[in-house]
Amino acid sequence: MLAAYFDLCMCMGFGCNAAGVVGCRIIDSPRERLIAILTNNFVPCNGRFPAIITLITMFFIGSAGVFDTALSALVLTGVILLGILITFAVSRLLSETLLRGMPSSFTLELPPYRRPQIGRVIVRSIFDRTLFVLGRAAAVAAPAGLIIWLMANITVADASLLSHCAAFLDPFGRLLGMDGVILIAFILGFPANEIVIPIILMAYTAQGGLVELDSAVQMKELFVQNGWTWVTAVSVMLFSLLHWPCSTTMLTIRKETGSIKWTAVAMLLPTVIGIIVCFLFASVARLFV
């Protein structure tokens, strides 16, 4: 039954990792609840799905026919299963190291039947979940947006601060199968995963604000012009799947655990795993290209 609880929290994470973290409240055992919170980020949320789907379509499918759509869904399913497998693997690792202990027992008790209070359920859902998540997002998104705009528009030595930071990170990015622009986009995309691709486009086109291209074909051409290959696309998908939680999820973890230490672990754990996986993949892939 505990596995069913983990599955429920994991499924909530597909919509939003912050909601998945809040959903871990149903797990009575503090140890097992903490394991579920720390591993919830490995489930791709709605903020990461668009980028993963776009990259699959651009670099591995190429069109929108019935067969290609089915193939795209199959590849996306493989990415999701990878995230789930990593979730289970990391959960097992934590349960045998940092959070070692005996599995808890579970007793299912049926509560007395009560007539549903639809109005109360709606109100509590809005205040306990929707407004909470939106408030956490707004608290970080506004100042982060200002930082992104300043970095893109303040120039030093005929180059923007964004370009200087990307150049500084470029050697490290190359080790992971990416480049400095992609890494700085992930860092600046901390408030929301949805803005990672727009930041990459903004850096490549040297625009002073977030931009969108008219089609995936134009986007792929821009990426290829800046050195992207299928190895880059896979590395970006892997890092998108495995990198640190967004700001809203981090603030939610801090509130749910009440611990700065476990909040830091929740950020460092996927980051280290993402770096290791991307480095190993890029190193192996270079042997065949």
PASEBA-1860 file (N, C-alpha, C; in nm, 3 decimals):
! residues 289
1> MLAAYFDL> 0.082/-0.120/0.000/0.000/0.000/0.000/0.086/0.126/0.000 ~ 0.202/0.118/0.066/0.292/0.233/0.065/0.336/0.264/-0.077 ~ 0.359/0.159/-0.156/0.396/0.179/-0.296/0.286/0.255/-0.369 ~ 0.160/0.228/-0.334/0.050/0.301/-0.396/0.056/0.449/-0.360 ~ 0.094/0.481/-0.236/0.111/0.620/-0.195/0.221/0.687/-0.277 ~ 0.334/0.617/-0.293/0.443/0.672/-0.374/0.395/0.698/-0.516 ~ 0.318/0.602/-0.571/0.268/0.617/-0.708/0.175/0.737/-0.718 ~ 0.091/0.758/-0.616/0.000/0.872/-0.619/0.075/1.003/-0.619
9> CMCMGFGC> 0.175/1.017/-0.531/0.255/1.138/-0.526/0.331/1.159/-0.657 ~ 0.381/1.048/-0.715/0.452/1.055/-0.841/0.360/1.106/-0.952 ~ 0.237/1.052/-0.955/0.141/1.095/-1.058/0.107/1.243/-1.044 ~ 0.094/1.290/-0.921/0.069/1.433/-0.901/0.186/1.517/-0.952 ~ 0.308/1.461/-0.942/0.426/1.532/-0.990/0.427/1.553/-1.139 ~ 0.354/1.469/-1.216/0.347/1.487/-1.360/0.281/1.620/-1.394 ~ 0.189/1.666/-1.311/0.129/1.796/-1.334/0.218/1.907/-1.283 ~ 0.263/1.894/-1.159/0.351/1.994/-1.097/0.424/1.926/-0.983
17> NAAGVVGC> 0.556/1.938/-0.981/0.634/1.875/-0.875/0.600/1.933/-0.739 ~ 0.567/2.063/-0.735/0.529/2.125/-0.607/0.402/2.060/-0.552 ~ 0.305/2.033/-0.641/0.183/1.966/-0.597/0.214/1.823/-0.552 ~ 0.308/1.757/-0.620/0.348/1.624/-0.579/0.410/1.622/-0.441 ~ 0.490/1.725/-0.411/0.551/1.736/-0.279/0.444/1.755/-0.173 ~ 0.347/1.842/-0.199/0.237/1.864/-0.105/0.158/1.734/-0.086 ~ 0.140/1.657/-0.195/0.066/1.532/-0.187/0.133/1.427/-0.100 ~ 0.263/1.444/-0.072/0.334/1.348/0.013/0.287/1.353/0.157
25> RIIDSPRE> 0.203/1.449/0.190/0.150/1.457/0.327/0.071/1.333/0.367 ~ 0.018/1.261/0.268/-0.065/1.144/0.301/0.019/1.028/0.353 ~ 0.152/1.035/0.341/0.239/0.928/0.390/0.267/0.954/0.538 ~ 0.226/0.862/0.624/0.238/0.883/0.769/0.382/0.879/0.818 ~ 0.462/0.790/0.764/0.600/0.774/0.810/0.684/0.894/0.769 ~ 0.744/0.968/0.865/0.829/1.083/0.828/0.944/1.044/0.737 ~ 1.005/0.926/0.761/1.117/0.881/0.680/1.074/0.857/0.536 ~ 0.965/0.785/0.518/0.920/0.751/0.384/0.860/0.872/0.313
33> RLIAILTN> 0.799/0.962/0.389/0.749/1.086/0.330/0.865/1.169/0.277 ~ 0.975/1.174/0.350/1.092/1.249/0.307/1.154/1.187/0.181 ~ 1.158/1.056/0.173/1.209/0.990/0.053/1.124/1.028/-0.068 ~ 0.993/1.025/-0.050/0.903/1.060/-0.161/0.922/1.205/-0.204 ~ 0.945/1.296/-0.107/0.966/1.438/-0.139/1.096/1.456/-0.217 ~ 1.203/1.390/-0.173/1.333/1.408/-0.236/1.340/1.351/-0.377 ~ 1.257/1.252/-0.406/1.263/1.187/-0.538/1.152/1.232/-0.632 ~ 1.062/1.316/-0.587/0.950/1.358/-0.670/0.995/1.435/-0.793
41> NFVPCNGR> 1.110/1.503/-0.784/1.157/1.587/-0.894/1.196/1.507/-1.018 ~ 1.223/1.379/-1.003/1.264/1.299/-1.118/1.147/1.267/-1.212 ~ 1.027/1.301/-1.170/0.910/1.287/-1.256/0.894/1.416/-1.335 ~ 0.895/1.411/-1.470/0.884/1.535/-1.548/0.749/1.602/-1.530 ~ 0.753/1.731/-1.500/0.630/1.808/-1.480/0.588/1.876/-1.610 ~ 0.476/1.947/-1.605/0.426/2.017/-1.724/0.523/2.123/-1.774 ~ 0.609/2.174/-1.687/0.706/2.274/-1.729/0.817/2.217/-1.814 ~ 0.843/2.086/-1.800/0.951/2.023/-1.875/0.902/1.946/-1.998
49> FPAIITLI> 0.776/1.909/-1.997/0.721/1.834/-2.110/0.732/1.908/-2.243 ~ 0.696/2.038/-2.252/0.703/2.106/-2.383/0.842/2.104/-2.445 ~ 0.946/2.130/-2.364/1.083/2.129/-2.418/1.123/1.990/-2.464 ~ 1.090/1.886/-2.386/1.125/1.750/-2.423/1.053/1.709/-2.551 ~ 0.924/1.739/-2.559/0.846/1.703/-2.678/0.898/1.777/-2.800 ~ 0.931/1.906/-2.785/0.982/1.985/-2.898/1.113/1.927/-2.950 ~ 1.203/1.892/-2.860/1.332/1.836/-2.902/1.316/1.699/-2.968 ~ 1.225/1.617/-2.917/1.198/1.487/-2.979/1.148/1.507/-3.121
57> TMFFIGSA> 1.055/1.602/-3.138/0.997/1.627/-3.270/1.101/1.681/-3.367 ~ 1.185/1.774/-3.322/1.281/1.839/-3.411/1.395/1.746/-3.452 ~ 1.449/1.669/-3.359/1.572/1.595/-3.386/1.553/1.447/-3.412 ~ 1.436/1.391/-3.379/1.422/1.246/-3.390/1.299/1.202/-3.469 ~ 1.202/1.290/-3.490/1.081/1.250/-3.561/1.072/1.321/-3.696 ~ 1.063/1.454/-3.694/1.075/1.531/-3.816/0.946/1.569/-3.884 ~ 0.834/1.505/-3.857/0.709/1.544/-3.921/0.594/1.513/-3.826 ~ 0.472/1.537/-3.875/0.354/1.522/-3.788/0.257/1.418/-3.842
65> GVFDTALS> 0.306/1.318/-3.915/0.221/1.212/-3.964/0.176/1.120/-3.852 ~ 0.082/1.030/-3.886/0.028/0.939/-3.785/0.138/0.851/-3.727 ~ 0.220/0.792/-3.814/0.328/0.706/-3.767/0.429/0.785/-3.684 ~ 0.464/0.905/-3.731/0.562/0.985/-3.659/0.509/1.031/-3.524 ~ 0.379/1.061/-3.517/0.318/1.099/-3.390/0.324/0.984/-3.290 ~ 0.295/0.863/-3.340/0.303/0.745/-3.252/0.445/0.721/-3.207 ~ 0.542/0.740/-3.297/0.682/0.722/-3.261/0.726/0.826/-3.159 ~ 0.680/0.950/-3.178/0.711/1.056/-3.082/0.657/1.022/-2.944
73> ALVLTGVI> 0.533/0.970/-2.940/0.473/0.931/-2.812/0.553/0.818/-2.748 ~ 0.604/0.726/-2.831/0.682/0.614/-2.779/0.813/0.663/-2.719 ~ 0.881/0.756/-2.788/1.007/0.810/-2.736/0.981/0.887/-2.606 ~ 0.873/0.966/-2.603/0.840/1.040/-2.482/0.810/0.946/-2.367 ~ 0.741/0.836/-2.397/0.713/0.736/-2.294/0.842/0.678/-2.238 ~ 0.941/0.656/-2.327/1.070/0.608/-2.281/1.138/0.705/-2.186 ~ 1.128/0.836/-2.217/1.186/0.938/-2.129/1.117/0.936/-1.993 ~ 0.985/0.924/-1.994/0.909/0.920/-1.868/0.947/0.797/-1.786
81> LLGILITF> 0.956/0.682/-1.853/0.994/0.558/-1.782/1.133/0.569/-1.723 ~ 1.223/0.637/-1.794/1.357/0.659/-1.740/1.350/0.738/-1.610 ~ 1.268/0.843/-1.610/1.252/0.921/-1.487/1.195/0.838/-1.373 ~ 1.098/0.751/-1.405/1.038/0.667/-1.302/1.140/0.566/-1.248 ~ 1.218/0.506/-1.337/1.321/0.411/-1.294/1.424/0.479/-1.204 ~ 1.465/0.599/-1.241/1.560/0.672/-1.157/1.497/0.706/-1.023 ~ 1.368/0.738/-1.022/1.298/0.765/-0.896/1.306/0.645/-0.803 ~ 1.276/0.526/-0.857/1.281/0.405/-0.775/1.424/0.374/-0.730
89> AVSRLLSE> 1.521/0.394/-0.819/1.660/0.364/-0.785/1.710/0.456/-0.675 ~ 1.681/0.585/-0.686/1.726/0.681/-0.586/1.652/0.659/-0.454 ~ 1.525/0.624/-0.461/1.449/0.593/-0.339/1.512/0.475/-0.265 ~ 1.550/0.373/-0.341/1.616/0.257/-0.280/1.749/0.297/-0.218 ~ 1.826/0.381/-0.290/1.956/0.425/-0.240/1.940/0.504/-0.110 ~ 1.844/0.595/-0.106/1.822/0.676/0.014/1.777/0.590/0.131 ~ 1.692/0.491/0.103/1.640/0.406/0.211/1.748/0.317/0.272 ~ 1.860/0.299/0.199/1.968/0.216/0.251/2.089/0.296/0.297
97> TLLRGMPS> 2.082/0.429/0.283/2.196/0.513/0.324/2.150/0.624/0.418 ~ 2.117/0.740/0.362/2.084/0.856/0.445/1.958/0.836/0.528 ~ 1.861/0.764/0.474/1.732/0.749/0.541/1.704/0.602/0.569 ~ 1.802/0.538/0.629/1.790/0.397/0.660/1.689/0.375/0.771 ~ 1.613/0.267/0.761/1.515/0.237/0.865/1.424/0.124/0.823 ~ 1.339/0.082/0.914/1.246/-0.026/0.886/1.125/0.029/0.811 ~ 1.078/-0.043/0.709/0.956/-0.001/0.639/0.838/0.002/0.736 ~ 0.753/0.099/0.721/0.639/0.111/0.810/0.527/0.019/0.765
105> SFTLELPP> 0.444/-0.019/0.860/0.326/-0.099/0.827/0.212/-0.005/0.788 ~ 0.110/-0.061/0.729/-0.003/0.021/0.686/-0.133/-0.051/0.720 ~ -0.223/0.022/0.781/-0.354/-0.031/0.814/-0.458/0.057/0.748 ~ -0.543/-0.003/0.668/-0.646/0.072/0.596/-0.773/0.074/0.679 ~ -0.814/0.193/0.721/-0.937/0.209/0.795/-1.034/0.292/0.713 ~ -1.153/0.239/0.695/-1.253/0.312/0.618/-1.320/0.416/0.707 ~ -1.316/0.544/0.672/-1.380/0.647/0.753/-1.532/0.640/0.738 ~ -1.603/0.698/0.832/-1.749/0.701/0.818/-1.791/0.784/0.697
113> YRRPQIGR> -1.898/0.741/0.633/-1.944/0.812/0.513/-2.004/0.947/0.552 ~ -1.964/1.050/0.480/-2.021/1.185/0.498/-2.059/1.239/0.363 ~ -2.163/1.315/0.360/-2.207/1.376/0.234/-2.101/1.476/0.187 ~ -2.059/1.468/0.061/-1.957/1.561/0.011/-2.004/1.706/0.019 ~ -1.913/1.793/0.063/-1.940/1.937/0.068/-1.860/2.001/-0.046 ~ -1.924/2.008/-0.163/-1.854/2.050/-0.284/-1.795/2.190/-0.270 ~ -1.872/2.282/-0.217/-1.823/2.419/-0.202/-1.700/2.427/-0.113 ~ -1.702/2.353/-0.002/-1.588/2.354/0.089/-1.466/2.293/0.024
121> VIVRSIFD> -1.486/2.184/-0.051/-1.373/2.120/-0.119/-1.309/2.216/-0.219 ~ -1.392/2.286/-0.296/-1.339/2.380/-0.395/-1.263/2.494/-0.329 ~ -1.321/2.550/-0.223/-1.256/2.663/-0.155/-1.123/2.619/-0.094 ~ -1.123/2.505/-0.024/-1.000/2.460/0.040/-0.894/2.425/-0.064 ~ -0.936/2.368/-0.177/-0.840/2.335/-0.283/-0.777/2.460/-0.339 ~ -0.858/2.565/-0.356/-0.805/2.692/-0.410/-0.704/2.752/-0.315 ~ -0.738/2.759/-0.186/-0.651/2.828/-0.091/-0.532/2.742/-0.050 ~ -0.553/2.611/-0.035/-0.445/2.524/0.013/-0.347/2.484/-0.095
129> RTLFVLGR> -0.393/2.483/-0.219/-0.306/2.434/-0.327/-0.281/2.539/-0.434 ~ -0.386/2.583/-0.502/-0.368/2.672/-0.617/-0.301/2.803/-0.578 ~ -0.360/2.875/-0.482/-0.304/3.005/-0.443/-0.168/2.990/-0.377 ~ -0.148/2.879/-0.304/-0.019/2.856/-0.240/0.090/2.843/-0.345 ~ 0.066/2.759/-0.446/0.166/2.739/-0.551/0.187/2.866/-0.632 ~ 0.079/2.936/-0.667/0.092/3.060/-0.744/0.167/3.167/-0.666 ~ 0.140/3.175/-0.536/0.210/3.273/-0.453/0.359/3.245/-0.445 ~ 0.395/3.118/-0.430/0.536/3.080/-0.427/0.602/3.113/-0.562
137> AAAVAAPA> 0.531/3.087/-0.672/0.588/3.114/-0.805/0.608/3.263/-0.827 ~ 0.510/3.344/-0.789/0.520/3.489/-0.809/0.631/3.550/-0.725 ~ 0.653/3.495/-0.606/0.755/3.551/-0.517/0.895/3.541/-0.576 ~ 0.918/3.442/-0.661/1.049/3.424/-0.720/1.053/3.468/-0.866 ~ 0.942/3.452/-0.937/0.939/3.480/-1.081/0.963/3.627/-1.111 ~ 0.905/3.717/-1.032/0.918/3.860/-1.059/1.064/3.907/-1.051 ~ 1.134/3.884/-0.939/1.275/3.927/-0.936/1.363/3.851/-1.034 ~ 1.331/3.723/-1.060/1.411/3.647/-1.155/1.395/3.702/-1.296
145> GLIIWLMA> 1.274/3.745/-1.332/1.252/3.807/-1.462/1.334/3.933/-1.478 ~ 1.344/4.010/-1.371/1.426/4.132/-1.376/1.573/4.098/-1.396 ~ 1.621/3.994/-1.329/1.761/3.953/-1.343/1.790/3.910/-1.487 ~ 1.699/3.832/-1.546/1.718/3.787/-1.684/1.723/3.906/-1.779 ~ 1.634/4.002/-1.760/1.631/4.119/-1.848/1.759/4.201/-1.834 ~ 1.807/4.220/-1.711/1.930/4.297/-1.689/2.049/4.228/-1.752 ~ 2.059/4.096/-1.737/2.172/4.023/-1.794/2.172/4.028/-1.946 ~ 2.053/4.033/-2.005/2.045/4.036/-2.151/2.067/4.175/-2.208
153> NITVADAS> 2.051/4.279/-2.127/2.056/4.415/-2.180/2.174/4.498/-2.130 ~ 2.242/4.454/-2.027/2.361/4.525/-1.981/2.483/4.469/-2.053 ~ 2.556/4.554/-2.122/2.672/4.511/-2.201/2.802/4.552/-2.135 ~ 2.898/4.463/-2.143/3.034/4.488/-2.096/3.129/4.440/-2.204 ~ 3.215/4.531/-2.251/3.311/4.496/-2.358/3.239/4.444/-2.482 ~ 3.134/4.516/-2.522/3.058/4.487/-2.644/2.986/4.352/-2.641 ~ 2.961/4.300/-2.522/2.885/4.175/-2.509/2.799/4.183/-2.384 ~ 2.683/4.119/-2.388/2.593/4.123/-2.273/2.647/4.036/-2.160
161> LLSHCAAF> 2.598/4.065/-2.039/2.636/3.982/-1.925/2.595/3.836/-1.948 ~ 2.484/3.816/-2.018/2.439/3.682/-2.048/2.542/3.609/-2.134 ~ 2.597/3.679/-2.232/2.699/3.618/-2.320/2.827/3.587/-2.244 ~ 2.867/3.677/-2.154/2.988/3.652/-2.074/2.970/3.529/-1.984 ~ 2.853/3.518/-1.920/2.828/3.402/-1.834/2.825/3.274/-1.914 ~ 2.763/3.280/-2.034/2.758/3.161/-2.120/2.898/3.119/-2.163 ~ 2.982/3.216/-2.196/3.120/3.184/-2.236/3.197/3.122/-2.120 ~ 3.174/3.171/-1.999/3.243/3.117/-1.882/3.203/2.971/-1.857
169> LDPFGRLL> 3.075/2.939/-1.879/3.025/2.804/-1.852/3.044/2.709/-1.969 ~ 3.087/2.762/-2.083/3.093/2.679/-2.204/3.182/2.555/-2.191 ~ 3.303/2.564/-2.134/3.385/2.441/-2.122/3.316/2.332/-2.040 ~ 3.252/2.370/-1.932/3.181/2.272/-1.850/3.061/2.217/-1.926 ~ 2.990/2.304/-1.998/2.876/2.259/-2.076/2.915/2.159/-2.182 ~ 3.032/2.179/-2.246/3.078/2.086/-2.349/3.102/1.947/-2.291 ~ 3.149/1.939/-2.167/3.170/1.809/-2.104/3.039/1.732/-2.087 ~ 2.930/1.806/-2.076/2.799/1.744/-2.055/2.721/1.727/-2.184
177> GMDGVILI> 2.787/1.753/-2.299/2.719/1.739/-2.427/2.635/1.859/-2.464 ~ 2.652/1.971/-2.395/2.574/2.091/-2.422/2.669/2.206/-2.451 ~ 2.631/2.329/-2.413/2.721/2.443/-2.423/2.687/2.541/-2.311 ~ 2.761/2.652/-2.304/2.741/2.747/-2.197/2.605/2.815/-2.200 ~ 2.553/2.840/-2.321/2.421/2.903/-2.334/2.313/2.815/-2.272 ~ 2.321/2.685/-2.299/2.220/2.593/-2.245/2.228/2.589/-2.093 ~ 2.349/2.583/-2.039/2.364/2.578/-1.893/2.312/2.705/-1.827 ~ 2.346/2.821/-1.882/2.299/2.946/-1.821/2.147/2.957/-1.833
185> AFILGFPA> 2.090/2.897/-1.940/1.944/2.897/-1.955/1.879/2.813/-1.846 ~ 1.939/2.698/-1.813/1.885/2.616/-1.705/1.896/2.689/-1.571 ~ 2.007/2.759/-1.550/2.025/2.832/-1.424/1.923/2.945/-1.412 ~ 1.909/3.024/-1.519/1.815/3.136/-1.517/1.671/3.086/-1.524 ~ 1.652/2.961/-1.568/1.519/2.903/-1.572/1.477/2.843/-1.439 ~ 1.551/2.869/-1.334/1.518/2.819/-1.200/1.377/2.858/-1.155 ~ 1.329/2.980/-1.184/1.191/3.013/-1.142/1.085/2.928/-1.211 ~ 1.108/2.888/-1.336/1.010/2.810/-1.410/1.079/2.738/-1.526
193> NEIVIPII> 1.057/2.608/-1.535/1.122/2.531/-1.640/1.075/2.571/-1.780 ~ 0.958/2.634/-1.789/0.903/2.671/-1.919/0.989/2.773/-1.993 ~ 1.071/2.849/-1.923/1.145/2.957/-1.989/1.285/2.917/-2.030 ~ 1.323/2.791/-2.013/1.458/2.748/-2.050/1.481/2.764/-2.201 ~ 1.393/2.708/-2.282/1.407/2.719/-2.428/1.402/2.865/-2.474 ~ 1.305/2.948/-2.428/1.307/3.090/-2.467/1.437/3.163/-2.432 ~ 1.498/3.129/-2.318/1.625/3.193/-2.283/1.735/3.149/-2.379 ~ 1.734/3.022/-2.418/1.832/2.975/-2.517/1.816/3.051/-2.648
201> LMAYTAQG> 1.691/3.067/-2.692/1.665/3.142/-2.815/1.709/3.287/-2.802 ~ 1.683/3.347/-2.687/1.722/3.485/-2.664/1.873/3.501/-2.671 ~ 1.947/3.407/-2.615/2.093/3.415/-2.617/2.149/3.393/-2.757 ~ 2.093/3.296/-2.829/2.144/3.267/-2.964/2.113/3.381/-3.062 ~ 1.998/3.446/-3.044/1.961/3.554/-3.137/2.006/3.690/-3.088 ~ 2.070/3.697/-2.969/2.120/3.823/-2.913/2.008/3.925/-2.897 ~ 1.891/3.879/-2.856/1.779/3.969/-2.831/1.779/4.013/-2.684 ~ 1.712/4.124/-2.657/1.708/4.176/-2.521/1.592/4.125/-2.439
209> GLVELDSA> 1.514/4.033/-2.495/1.401/3.977/-2.423/1.372/3.838/-2.472 ~ 1.281/3.769/-2.402/1.246/3.633/-2.441/1.177/3.635/-2.577 ~ 1.214/3.542/-2.664/1.160/3.539/-2.800/1.104/3.401/-2.831 ~ 1.018/3.397/-2.932/0.965/3.271/-2.984/0.975/3.276/-3.135 ~ 1.014/3.164/-3.195/1.019/3.155/-3.340/0.887/3.100/-3.391 ~ 0.860/3.125/-3.519/0.730/3.090/-3.576/0.709/2.940/-3.591 ~ 0.816/2.864/-3.607/0.800/2.720/-3.630/0.916/2.644/-3.570 ~ 0.894/2.512/-3.554/0.999/2.426/-3.502/1.113/2.413/-3.602
217> VQMKELFV> 1.082/2.429/-3.732/1.186/2.420/-3.834/1.287/2.534/-3.816 ~ 1.237/2.656/-3.795/1.327/2.770/-3.771/1.408/2.751/-3.644 ~ 1.343/2.695/-3.544/1.414/2.672/-3.418/1.526/2.571/-3.436 ~ 1.498/2.463/-3.509/1.600/2.362/-3.532/1.716/2.420/-3.613 ~ 1.685/2.501/-3.714/1.790/2.563/-3.794/1.880/2.650/-3.707 ~ 1.819/2.726/-3.616/1.896/2.811/-3.526/1.985/2.726/-3.435 ~ 1.930/2.619/-3.382/2.007/2.533/-3.295/2.124/2.468/-3.370 ~ 2.098/2.418/-3.490/2.203/2.354/-3.569/2.313/2.453/-3.604
225> QNGWTWVT> 2.274/2.577/-3.635/2.373/2.681/-3.664/2.463/2.708/-3.544 ~ 2.413/2.682/-3.425/2.492/2.704/-3.304/2.552/2.575/-3.250 ~ 2.566/2.475/-3.339/2.641/2.355/-3.303/2.564/2.240/-3.245 ~ 2.430/2.246/-3.247/2.351/2.136/-3.190/2.358/2.014/-3.280 ~ 2.363/1.896/-3.219/2.349/1.768/-3.286/2.248/1.685/-3.207 ~ 2.228/1.561/-3.250/2.137/1.475/-3.174/2.192/1.448/-3.034 ~ 2.326/1.452/-3.020/2.386/1.434/-2.887/2.347/1.551/-2.797 ~ 2.351/1.672/-2.850/2.310/1.789/-2.773/2.165/1.778/-2.730
233> AVSVMLFS> 2.078/1.737/-2.824/1.936/1.726/-2.794/1.910/1.625/-2.683 ~ 1.974/1.509/-2.691/1.955/1.406/-2.587/2.009/1.455/-2.453 ~ 2.124/1.522/-2.456/2.182/1.574/-2.332/2.089/1.676/-2.266 ~ 2.030/1.764/-2.348/1.936/1.863/-2.295/1.814/1.794/-2.236 ~ 1.761/1.692/-2.303/1.646/1.619/-2.250/1.680/1.549/-2.119 ~ 1.797/1.487/-2.113/1.838/1.420/-1.989/1.855/1.519/-1.875 ~ 1.920/1.632/-1.903/1.942/1.730/-1.797/1.810/1.795/-1.756 ~ 1.720/1.815/-1.853/1.588/1.869/-1.820/1.512/1.774/-1.729
241> LLHWPCST> 1.528/1.644/-1.755/1.460/1.543/-1.673/1.517/1.535/-1.533 ~ 1.649/1.555/-1.519/1.718/1.522/-1.394/1.767/1.641/-1.315 ~ 1.760/1.764/-1.367/1.824/1.875/-1.297/1.742/1.921/-1.176 ~ 1.792/2.021/-1.108/1.734/2.069/-0.982/1.587/2.108/-0.997 ~ 1.510/2.104/-0.886/1.370/2.145/-0.890/1.358/2.295/-0.918 ~ 1.241/2.338/-0.965/1.217/2.480/-0.987/1.199/2.550/-0.852 ~ 1.194/2.682/-0.856/1.187/2.761/-0.733/1.063/2.730/-0.651 ~ 0.948/2.714/-0.719/0.823/2.685/-0.647/0.833/2.552/-0.573
249> TMLTIRKE> 0.890/2.452/-0.637/0.907/2.321/-0.573/1.004/2.331/-0.456 ~ 1.113/2.407/-0.473/1.210/2.423/-0.364/1.146/2.489/-0.242 ~ 1.068/2.595/-0.265/1.001/2.661/-0.154/0.899/2.570/-0.088 ~ 0.833/2.487/-0.167/0.737/2.392/-0.112/0.808/2.286/-0.029 ~ 0.922/2.237/-0.077/1.000/2.139/-0.001/1.045/2.199/0.131 ~ 1.089/2.325/0.128/1.132/2.393/0.251/1.016/2.402/0.351 ~ 0.898/2.430/0.302/0.782/2.441/0.390/0.740/2.305/0.444 ~ 0.742/2.203/0.358/0.695/2.071/0.399/0.792/2.002/0.494
257> TGSIKWTA> 0.922/2.018/0.471/1.021/1.951/0.555/1.060/2.035/0.675 ~ 1.049/2.168/0.663/1.092/2.257/0.770/1.241/2.251/0.794 ~ 1.317/2.210/0.693/1.461/2.191/0.708/1.536/2.248/0.589 ~ 1.634/2.333/0.615/1.720/2.383/0.509/1.810/2.271/0.458 ~ 1.851/2.180/0.547/1.940/2.071/0.508/1.874/1.983/0.403 ~ 1.751/1.940/0.427/1.684/1.851/0.332/1.644/1.925/0.205 ~ 1.620/2.055/0.217/1.594/2.134/0.097/1.718/2.139/0.008 ~ 1.835/2.154/0.072/1.961/2.153/-0.003/1.986/2.017/-0.066
265> VAMLLPTV> 1.954/1.909/0.008/1.970/1.773/-0.048/1.878/1.756/-0.169 ~ 1.755/1.809/-0.159/1.659/1.798/-0.269/1.709/1.870/-0.394 ~ 1.794/1.970/-0.376/1.849/2.041/-0.491/1.976/1.975/-0.543 ~ 2.063/1.934/-0.452/2.192/1.877/-0.492/2.179/1.736/-0.549 ~ 2.088/1.656/-0.496/2.075/1.517/-0.538/2.045/1.504/-0.688 ~ 1.938/1.568/-0.740/1.914/1.556/-0.885/2.020/1.626/-0.969 ~ 2.077/1.734/-0.916/2.179/1.806/-0.992/2.302/1.718/-1.015 ~ 2.349/1.653/-0.910/2.465/1.565/-0.922/2.434/1.448/-1.015
273> IGIIVCFL> 2.317/1.388/-1.000/2.279/1.277/-1.086/2.269/1.322/-1.231 ~ 2.210/1.439/-1.254/2.199/1.492/-1.390/2.335/1.516/-1.453 ~ 2.428/1.572/-1.377/2.563/1.597/-1.429/2.633/1.466/-1.464 ~ 2.622/1.367/-1.375/2.689/1.238/-1.399/2.630/1.168/-1.521 ~ 2.497/1.165/-1.531/2.432/1.097/-1.643/2.467/1.165/-1.775 ~ 2.460/1.299/-1.779/2.492/1.370/-1.903/2.639/1.354/-1.941 ~ 2.728/1.356/-1.843/2.871/1.338/-1.872/2.897/1.199/-1.929 ~ 2.838/1.097/-1.867/2.859/0.961/-1.917/2.800/0.943/-2.056
281> FASVARLF> 2.680/0.996/-2.077/2.618/0.983/-2.209/2.701/1.054/-2.316 ~ 2.741/1.180/-2.287/2.818/1.256/-2.386/2.953/1.189/-2.414 ~ 3.016/1.133/-2.312/3.146/1.068/-2.332/3.131/0.944/-2.421 ~ 3.027/0.865/-2.398/3.005/0.745/-2.479/2.963/0.785/-2.621 ~ 2.876/0.885/-2.632/2.824/0.925/-2.763/2.936/0.977/-2.853 ~ 3.036/1.043/-2.795/3.146/1.098/-2.875/3.228/0.986/-2.940 ~ 3.221/0.866/-2.887/3.295/0.755/-2.945/3.232/0.708/-3.076 ~ 3.106/0.747/-3.100/3.034/0.698/-3.218/3.000/0.807/-3.317
289> V> 3.041/0.932/-3.288/3.013/1.042/-3.382/3.143/1.108/-3.426
END
